[in-house]
């Protein structure tokens, strides 16, 4: 299933650090295919990004987006079920 991401694209280290500090869930995509459910970033370096479930992604092959406002509300609601 492919989809078009609607959140903010994270490309720089600063953007990744901000999302990480806010524990903001991100979606990882390769082309237009979402790879994992949205989860916060727990670590990164120049080559990789690691999300909360331990999955590691190559930064050169993956794009990362924050959730749109609508998706963020659904995500928060799912945490409180």
NUVEXVEX-167697 format. One record per residue (C-alpha): residue number from 1; y, z, x. Coordinates in Angstrom, 3 decimals, always signed. Each point is the difference from the previous one (the first is absolute). Example, Ala and Ser with C-alpha at 12.3 -4.5 7.8 and 13.67 -1.06 7.14 Angstrom:
BEGIN
PT     n         py         pz         px
PT     1     -4.500     +7.800    +12.300
PT     2     +3.440     -0.660     +1.370
This chain:
BEGIN
PT     n         py         pz         px
PT     1     +0.000     +0.000     +0.000
PT     2     +3.359     -0.908     +1.437
PT     3     +3.312     +1.391     -1.082
PT     4     +3.619     -0.100     +1.013
PT     5     +1.319     +3.267     +1.458
PT     6     +3.201     +1.302     -1.593
PT     7     +0.947     +2.925     +2.228
PT     8     +1.983     +0.163     +3.240
PT     9     -1.541     -1.784     +2.996
PT    10     -0.531     +2.278     +3.017
PT    11     +0.382     -1.960     +3.234
PT    12     +1.747     +2.196     +2.556
PT    13     -1.114     +3.257     +1.565
PT    14     +2.998     +1.700     -1.627
PT    15     -1.035     -1.167     -3.481
PT    16     -3.572     +1.172     +0.602
PT    17     +1.252     +3.393     +1.297
PT    18     +2.183     +0.443     -3.104
PT    19     -2.899     -0.774     -2.355
PT    20     -2.265     +2.282     +2.028
PT    21     +2.499     +2.888     -0.037
PT    22     +0.424     -0.331     -3.766
PT    23     -3.802     -0.194     -0.433
PT    24     +0.709     -3.106     -2.029
PT    25     -3.149     -1.887     -1.028
PT    26     -0.156     -3.525     +1.359
PT    27     -2.063     -3.043     -0.840
PT    28     -1.585     -2.039     +2.791
PT    29     -0.334     -3.755     -0.499
PT    30     -1.569     -2.829     +1.897
PT    31     +1.517     -3.205     -1.335
PT    32     +0.365     +0.952     -3.703
PT    33     -3.208     +2.058     -0.172
PT    34     +0.446     +3.761     -0.279
PT    35     -2.431     +1.676     +2.379
PT    36     -0.098     +3.641     -1.166
PT    37     +1.427     +2.204     -2.754
PT    38     +3.520     +1.287     +0.733
PT    39     -0.021     +2.947     +2.392
PT    40     +2.503     +1.603     +2.410
PT    41     +0.104     -0.997     +3.664
PT    42     -1.208     +2.762     +2.328
PT    43     +0.498     -1.725     +3.349
PT    44     +1.021     -3.205     +1.722
PT    45     +0.713     -1.590     +3.352
PT    46     +1.056     -3.465     +1.156
PT    47     -3.375     -1.492     -0.963
PT    48     -1.418     +1.970     -2.937
PT    49     +0.834     +1.972     -3.127
PT    50     -2.338     +2.719     -1.326
PT    51     +0.087     +1.106     -3.634
PT    52     -1.058     +3.305     -1.539
PT    53     -3.654     -0.966     -0.633
PT    54     -0.436     -0.788     +3.715
PT    55     +0.103     -3.789     -0.353
PT    56     +1.694     -1.737     +2.931
PT    57     +1.808     -3.329     -0.344
PT    58     +1.247     -2.396     +2.668
PT    59     +3.752     -0.378     -0.380
PT    60     -0.176     -3.630     +1.119
PT    61     -2.344     -0.951     -2.873
PT    62     +1.183     +2.318     -2.764
PT    63     +3.218     +0.501     -1.952
PT    64     +0.967     +3.331     -1.540
PT    65     +2.050     +0.599     -3.127
PT    66     +1.230     +3.116     -1.707
PT    67     -0.693     +0.296     -3.718
PT    68     +2.474     -1.361     -2.518
PT    69     +1.620     +2.642     -2.222
PT    70     -2.383     -0.854     -2.830
PT    71     -3.076     +0.136     +2.258
PT    72     +1.209     +3.277     +1.544
PT    73     +0.209     +1.601     -3.455
PT    74     -3.558     -1.127     -0.808
PT    75     -1.185     +1.279     +3.387
PT    76     +1.588     +3.426     -0.560
PT    77     -1.471     +0.198     -3.512
PT    78     -3.466     -0.758     +1.372
PT    79     +0.289     +2.912     +2.449
PT    80     +0.619     +2.475     -2.818
PT    81     -3.021     -0.918     -2.119
